[in-house]
Amino acid sequence: MIRPHRTHALWYAFILHRISGVGLALFLPVHFYTLSLALTAPGRLDEFFRWTDTAAVKFAEFGLVFLLALHMFGGLRLMALEWLPWSDRQKTLAAGAAAISFLISGLFLLRAI
Amino acid sequence: MLSDSADMEVSVWRGAGVAGQFENFKVPAQENQTILDVVAWIQQNCDPTLSYRYACRVGMCGSCAMMVNGVPRWTCRTHVKVALQGNRISIGPLRNLPVIKDLATDMDPFFDKWISAEGVHHPTRSRDDAIEQIDPEDHARRQANEGIECINCSVCYAACDTVAGSADYLGPAALQRAWTLFNDARDAGRVSILEAVSGKGGCHNCHSQGSCSQYCPNDLNPMAAIAGLKRETALSFFKRRT
């Protein structure tokens, strides 16, 4: 349960940035291992690609792209917050980062299915 | 004037130090009533041993802050209707500070960190010098002005998860004070302030969760002040290396 003092937009932006960061940190080793199969076991890589054609995996990829975009745009907001002159529109910027991430991942899903 | 509405169910934290539990009281609802009024009513009518702290009752002294339904608030300026959940309110001591007894916390760690952040005046002139003329429209003066209404209530300190997770972290109020003095032309401590806030427990520990700015009862923005300190400490680091 999220404690009452945390129920505001910028705390949600913080926790989503952390969760997406951890998610990507877990994903990247798997990603590089899979890429390495092109050199070590091309047959297994082809098998893996066939598996990724399933709807469940496509949807999971949508989640992955969403996390990636969210981490990137959320990170840009944080870098702007720390390095550029202060803007009072932090909640709007955080909401914008989530919205554009959803748009990008949605477009990815539409192309994938 | 008492209304016809039912009594409120009020849970109040009782205990000294780390030990304690919530105790329930029934408090008559009134048309105009603050959280501090509720606490005072319990102390005057139910249990005179209830300990809490307040002074001015008008939002100036910063001594009556408590956790109300899990959120830090200045209780003298928080209307019961704002905080009431159904018919219930829980009132606890400020988070992130040691509890002395019941609702009274030990504020020493909070004020000690003001000193650690160099949140003290470093004079540029003596009493024999003429008073320095300050341009109110100056950019730095405007930035300093944004933080001077802090009443040291510790609401931001109680709201901050970084304080909860790191005992050394100076916290939003002390860092905002440091930023205010950094921008004050009458303060000669710019270098010592940057030294104080760039080390362990300094401004770079802030995760920009924004709870400090969200709950500041005076609508101040410690998160912006900390971002300013982050910029200045980083620029100072690069300037020193070149």
Interface residues (C-beta under 8 A of the other chain):
Chain A: R3 P4 H5 R6 H8 A9 L10 W11 F14 L78 L81 E82 W83 W86 D88 Q90
Chain B: N69 G70 V71 P72 R95 A158 A159 D161 H207 S208 Q209 G210 S211 S213 Q214 Y215 N221 M223 A224 A227 G228 K230 R231 A234
